[in-house]
Amino acid sequence: MTRAEQVIERAMTAVAASRAIREAEAQRRRETFQKIQIANQRRPNIPKGIQLPLDLH
């Protein structure tokens, strides 16, 4: 393997590692955003001025 081929191989390895990290972070962001979306959908609609009962038993 010539010197140029070795440099190209190292560069391709670095690009592949960078892409894997970027895709993993993108997946984590998608999962987090989905959790936020689900939390926003479950928000109950409570009219203002109504006192809710508090069961302390």
Buried (B, 14 or more C-beta within 10 A) or exposed (E): EEEEEEEEEEEEEEEEEEEEEEEEEEEEEEEEEEEEEEEEEEEEEEEEEEEEEEEEE
